[in-house]
Amino acid sequence: MTTREGPRPALVVLAAGLAKRYGGCKPLAPVGPHGEAIIDLTAGDALAGGFGRVVLVLSPATGPAITYHVQRCWPSQVEVAFAEQPAPLGTAHAVLCAKPHVGAGGAFAVVNADDLYGADAFARLSDHLRSDERHALVAYRLRDTIVTASPVTRGTCVAGEDGTLAAISERRKIERRPDGTFAAEDGAEPGVLDGDTLVSVNLWGFRPSIWPVLDRAVAEHAGSGAVSSSASDAASGTGSGAGSGAASGAEVLLPEVVGDLVAPRGSDAGAPDAGHSGREAGRSVVILPADGRCIGVTHADDLGAVRAEVATMIATGERPEHPWSSFSGAR
């Protein structure tokens, strides 16, 4: 695994969700062999993959516990900043809350606080952000994102002829079937998804040109009223984060904003055969297919399966036993 020389992009971790389905503070879910939290493993993978400053977006409810954990358990060499999202207004708003700590002029990535993406995926994204002016989405094969029998939400991706994102569509209640395919019990078509379908699990890479896009999207929804019942998990980026703007009330979800960026409403840019080769860099989102797996915690019952997956990865050399193997010492 190699990464380019030059400034390391920042990593924005969406950790402001209330996680009602999990019933606790998901970023602190103990999934490592020595009780390490899931955000410990994610941050360690990102730093090993070429990222620099870590910006944690926190809520007033769970933020103090996460801050305490980080200050006690993360090595002092890790450059970390804490941003607060005072209300659960969606993932696009959460990213804007991190802007003062990221800076307006540098590239950065956005990730969920409850998923493990792997150092190789972070390395590929870091290399892209150092060499390409376009935004990026690391997409995984659907089968590589399913760990348990619990239903999940994923954003299915449509690629243009040039490998850029043409459209992203949220699919809910996805479950594995005995024949290796996946059923989406959300009433949308197709009802059966192939395991090789590329999906988003919210591993995004952005250039600074995304800031005015997010600003406009959030400003358009300002003062819209009540926050939807799904806001508690959406603020942390649970699942794909894609959804219906009409259903999300005051929430502004990151995949919705990106979807409108690459395929503005009223256009046919989201058609499967769209090429987008002439689109300017500021509106292009390159799809970077991941080779490995993305595993995460949605329900409390997922913990055992995720711990077993992490242990297997360590045993086979896919990840280090200690998330901070690139650093020495601790706070």
N, C-alpha and C positions, 0 to 999 in steps of 0.2 A: 504494500500500500504506500503510494507516494502522493505528495501534494506539492503544488507550485510554491515558489518563493514569493514573498510580497506580503502586504498587510493581511492579517487573518480576518475573515468576515465575522461579524457578531452573530450570536445565536439568541433568538428571542424564544423563550419557553412559555407557552400559554398555560398558566397554573392557577387561574382565577375561578375555576368552576366549583360549584357546590357539590357536584357528584352525588345526587340523590340516589341514583341506581346502585352506586357502590356502598353508600352508607358511611362514608368517612372521607378522609383527606387522601385522594388517590395518588397525588405526587409522592406521598410518603409511604406508599404501599411497599412492604418489605419483600422484595423479589430476589435479592442477591443471596449467595451462599452464607454470608455472614450478617444477614439482616439488612443489607444495603437497600436504600429506597430506590424506586424506579427512576426518580430524577437524578440520582447519583450515577446510575449506569448510563442514562441518556447524555448527561453532561460529559462524563468521561469518554464516551464514544465520540462525541462531537469534537472535543479537544484533541483526541488522538487523530481525528480525521481532518484537522487543519483549521478549526474554528478558534476564535479568541475569546473576547468578552462574552459572558453569559448574562443575559438580562431576563430575570424572572418576573412575569406579570402576575401579580397576586391580588386576591380579594381581601377586604377587611376581615372576613370571617376566618379564613384559613391561613392568611398571610403570615400572622405572627408565628404560627407553628412551623411553617416552611422556613421562614427567616431564621428561627432558632436552630432548626436542624442544619441548615447550610452553614451558619456561623460556627456551629460545633463540630461538624463532620467533614466539611470540604477542606482540601489543602489550602493553605494561605496563598499559594502561588496562583490559584484560580482567580481571575479578575471577574467579579460578579457585581451586578447592580440589581436593585429591587425597584420595580415600578408597581403602582397600585391602580387597579381598575375599580373605581368606587362603586359601580353598579354593573350588573350583568347585561351589557348592551351588545354582546356578540364579539366574534373573533376579530373582525376588522377594527372595531373600536379598541379591543385589547392591544392589537399591534400598535395603534396610534399612541396608546399610553406608554409604550416602550420607546417612542421616538426620541425623547430627551436624552436617553442613555445610549441609544444606538448612534445618534448623530444623523444629520440630513444628507451627508455626502458619501456614506459608505454602503457597501453591499451587506446583506444580512440574510439569515435563514429564520424561518418560523416553524416551530414543532409543537406537538402536543406534549403535555407533561406526564402522560400516562401510557406512552408507547415507547418501544425500543426499536430503533431503526437500524442499528449496526454501524460500526465505524467505517465500513467500506462505502455505504451510502452517503455518509457525511463527507468522506474524502472526495467522492465524485462530485457532490454538490459544491464543495469548497473550490475544487479545481475549476468548475464551470464559472463560478462567480468571479474568479480571478482572471478569466480569459475571454468571457463572452458578455456582451452588453445586454443580453436578453434575460428576462426572468426565467425561472425553471421550476418544475415540479418533479420530484422523485416519485415515480409510480411503481407499485408492486403488483405482482400477479395476485389475483383474488385469493387463490388457494394458499398463498404464502402469508396471508394476514388473518387466517382463521385458526384459532387455537382450541376453542371449546365448542360445545353444542349450543351455546347461548346465541340468540340472534344478534346481528351487528348491522351497523350502517356504514356504507362505503360510497364514495363518489366515483362512478364509472367514467372513464376518460375516453374521448374520441380524439384521435390524432389526425392532423392534416397530412397532406402528401409530403410536406417537408419536415415532419416529426414534431411540429409544434401542436399545442393544445388547441383543438377546434371547439370542444364543448366538454362540460363536466355535468353529470347528472347524478343526483343523490338517489340511492336505492336503500330502502329500509328493510328490516326483518329478514336479513339474508342468513340462511342456514345451509349447512352441508348436507347433501343427500348421499345415500349409500353408493350410488354409481359414480361418485366423484364430482358431480356437478353441484350447483348451488341454486337453491330456490329463494326467490325474493318475494315474500308474502306481503307486498305493499300495494298490489293492484295494478302496478305499472307493467309495461311490456318491454323486453321479454320477461316472462315469469321465471325462466331458467337461465342462469348465467354460467358460462364456461369458466373453469378454474384459471385459464390463462388471461382472462379479462384484466386489463390494466386498471387499477383503482388508486385513488388518492387516499392517503392516511395522514394528510396535513404535514407533509415535509416539503416546504416551499423555499425557494431562493429568490430574493428580490433585489433589484437594482434601485438606486435612490429615486428613479422616476415613478415608483409606486406610491410615494408619499402624497402627492397631490390627488391621485386617484382615490386613495383611502379617505383623504380629507373631504373630497366632494361627496363620496358615498355616505359618510357619516353625517355630513352637514344636511344632506337631502332628507335624512330620517330624523333629524333633531326635532324634538318636540312632538313626535308622533304619538306619544301616549304610553299606554301600558306595555310592559315587557311580557313576552309570551311565556307560557309555562315551561317551555324547553330551554329557557335562557340559562338555567343553572348549569347544565352540562355544556351548552354551546359556548359559553364564555371560556371554557378550558379547551375547546377544540375537540370535544368528544366525537369519535367517528370521523367522517369525512368533513363535517362542518358545512356541507352543501345543503341547500334547502330552498324552500319557497319564500320569496320575499313577502308575499301576501300573508303567509302564515306566521312569519317570524316577528310581526309587530315592530317594536322599536329595535330589535336586534339587527345588526348589520353583519352578516356572515362572510368571512373571507372568501370562500369559494364562489359565492354569489357575485362578489365584486370582481373577482378574476374572470368568472364566466362572462360578465357583461363587458369586461375589457377586451377579451378575445373574440367575442361574438355579441356585439351590441344588439339589444332588443330591436326586433323589426328587420334584422338582416338575416341572410341565409348562411352566415359564416360558420354556423354550427353544424352544417351538413357534413356527413361522414367523408365526402370526397373533396372537401374544401382544402386548398393547398396553402393559402396564407403566405406564399413566398414573398409577396411584395409588402407585407406589413412591416411598419417601422419597429425597431427594437423595443421601444417602450411599451408596445402592445403585444409582443410575442412572448409566449411562455413555452420554453422547450421542455418536452417530456424526456426525462432521464430514467429509463427502465432500470430497476434495481435487480441485482442478482440474488440477494439474500431474502431473509424473512423480516417481517415487521410484526411483533407481538405486543399485545397491550392488555390492560386491565379495564374492563367495563363493569363487571359485576363482582361482588365479593367472592363468589364461587370460582372466579377465574384465577384466583391467587395460586392455588395448588398447581394448576396446569402451567402457568407462567413460570413459577419457580422451577418446575421440572424442565421446561424448555431452556431456561437460563443455565441450569446445571448441565444439561446435555451439550449446550454450546461451549461451555467451559471445558468439559471433558474431551470434546473433539477439537479444541483449539480455535474455535470460531470467535471466542471473546476471552479476555483475560479474567482471571479469578478476582482480581481487585480492580475496580473501576478507575482508580487513580494511579495506575501503573506508570503513567508518564510523569508523575510528580512524586516528590519526596516530602515528608513532613506533613503536618496537619495543623489546623488552627488550635 
